Amino acid sequence: MDPLHFAARSGLVELRCGSATFLSVSDSAIDFGCDYCRDDQNRFYGHVTQIGSDEGRRMLLLRCPRCGALYENSARGPDLTRRLTETEAERLFPGFKPPAQ
Ligand SMILES: [Zn+2]
């Protein structure tokens, strides 16, 4: 087999493995607070309260109205959701202040 052809083939295989790994990791990595915020329909269509945003990273800070769990989600493009602790939210979104207990 000529080397160029081989390189192109192995590149393709790597890409496919990489994306499969990413998908399975992102599915299981999110520790949702309750069934309400686990539901994509609620998170992505404004039923979860937006309490901050980071224009630089184009991420939104969201809080579940039911259980109070914090998440960041990409403002546009493919949805990238991550559960945040209050400490992480304060660091990533300077406007965020944890509620006084
Ligand atoms: Zn919730």
Boltz pocket constraint, residues with backbone or C-beta under 6 A from the ligand:
constraints:
  - pocket:
      binder: B
      contacts: [[A, 32], [A, 33], [A, 34], [A, 35], [A, 36], [A, 37], [A, 38], [A, 64], [A, 65], [A, 66], [A, 67], [A, 68], [A, 69]]
      max_distance: 6.0
